[in-house]
């Protein structure tokens, strides 16, 4: 059965391949988690003195538009959408608590971005077009999408940041 339906000759070789694939997956997962934990420790020990207001405003609009679109897709008004959601303490969201939640989310993203960019600058990291192209190629392969789909989902600025984040 294995030989007839796979590239493996025996059950043992098939099981060995599965085991190796699983171990590789778990190693990648552990490395990703380690990197996230390390970055989070650096962010927690960083001193953030403020946020770029133009970027906060832009991101706030993007988050709001995405949430309004999600509400519309669910056939709800934005107010109904908020009333169906809860904060971390189990309270239904209001416009004010939604704004607080969005602000906290954006500040978290900007904390990471500012720390990563500071490290990148100090280390001399940058995102060349070649680096961005390689990143796009990996995204295309990973998610089995076209180059146009990647560029439709992410701006050039977002792709450059993703490259720099990987370098850091």
N, C-alpha and C positions, 0 to 999 in steps of 0.2 A: 504494500500500500504506500509506504513512504517513498520507495524508489519510483513507483508509477506516478506519484503526484507531487514530487518535489525534486530538488536538485541533489538530494542526499540518497545514498545507496542503502543505508541501514537506519534502524530506529536509533541506535546509539549515536551515530554521526549526526542525526537530526537533533537529538536531545542535547548533544554537546554544543551544537551551533546555537540552539535556543538559550542554553545556559550562558554561553559567551556573550550573546546579544543582550541578555538580561543583566549580566554583570557589567557590561559596558554602559548600558543605560543607567544603572544604579551609580556607577562611578561618575558619570556626567552629572547626574542629579546631585550627588554629594558635592561635587566641585562647584556647581552653580549655587547651591545653598551656602557653601563656605564663602564664596565671593560676596553673596548678598549679605551674609552675617558680618563679614569684615567691613564692607561699605557702610552698613548700618552703624557699626561701632564708631567708625570714623565720623560719620554724620552726627552721632550723638555727642561726640567730644569736640565738635566744631563750634565756633562762635559765629552765629548768624546775626548780623546787625541790622538787617533790613531786607526788603524785597523790592525788585524793580516793578514799580507800579504799572507800567505799560504792559509788562508781561503778565502780571497778576490779572489785570483787566481783560487781556486777550484770552487767557486761559479760562477765566470765569465765564466769559461769553461762550467759549467752545464747550465747556462742561454743561452749561445751561441748555445750549442748543441740542446737544446729544441727549440729554435727559428729556427735553421736550419732544424730540423725535421718538424716543423710546415710548413715551406716554402715548403719542399719537398712534404708533404701531400697535399698541395695546388697546386702542379705541377709547382712551381716556383723555380728559383734559389734564393739564399740568397740575391743577389743584387736586384732582382725584388721584393722580399719580403720587403726589406728596403724601396725601392722606393714607395711601396704601403702604407707605414705607415707614420704617422705624429707625430711630437713632440707636447708638450702642447700648443705651439704657432701656430700650424697649418702648420709648415714647414715640407717638406718631409725629412725623415731621410737619413742621410749620414752615412758612416762608423764611422766617428768621433762623430756625434751627437748620434748615436746608442751606442757607447762606453760610452759616457757621461751619457746617460740615464741608461744603465746597471750599471754603477758605482754608480750612485745616488740610484738606487733601492737596490743594494747590501749594500751600506752604511746604508740605512734605516733598512734593515733586521738585519744587525750587530749591529746597535744602540739598537734595541729592544733586541736582544740576549744578548748583554753585560750588559744592564741594568737589565734584568730579572735574569741573572746568578749572578750578583753582589747582588741583593736583596736576591736571593735564598741562596747564601753563607752566607750572614749576618744573615738570619733567620734560617739557619740550615736545609733548605729543601734539599731533595735528591729524586732520582728516583730509588726505589728498583725494583727488577724483578717482585714482586707482583704488584706494582703500574703500571708498564709497561703492564703486562698481563691484568690488569683491564682496562687500557686505550685501548688496542687492542680489548678487548671484547666489549667495548662501540662503537668503530669504526665499528666493524663487525655488530653490531646491527643497528647502525644508518644508515650505507650505504648498509646494506644487502649484505656483501661480506664475503669471507672466510678469515681465519687467514692468509693463504698463500698470499692472495691478499694484505692484509695490510702490511705484511712483504716485499712483492715485491715492494710496493709503497714507503715505508719508511725504512730507516736504523734504527738500534737499537739506534744509537746516536740521530736521529731525534725523535724517540719515547720517549726517555729519556727527551729530551728538551721539548716536548709537555706536558709531565707529570709535569715537573718543572714549565712551563708556567702556567698550570692550578693551581698549588699550589700558585704561586705568585699572 
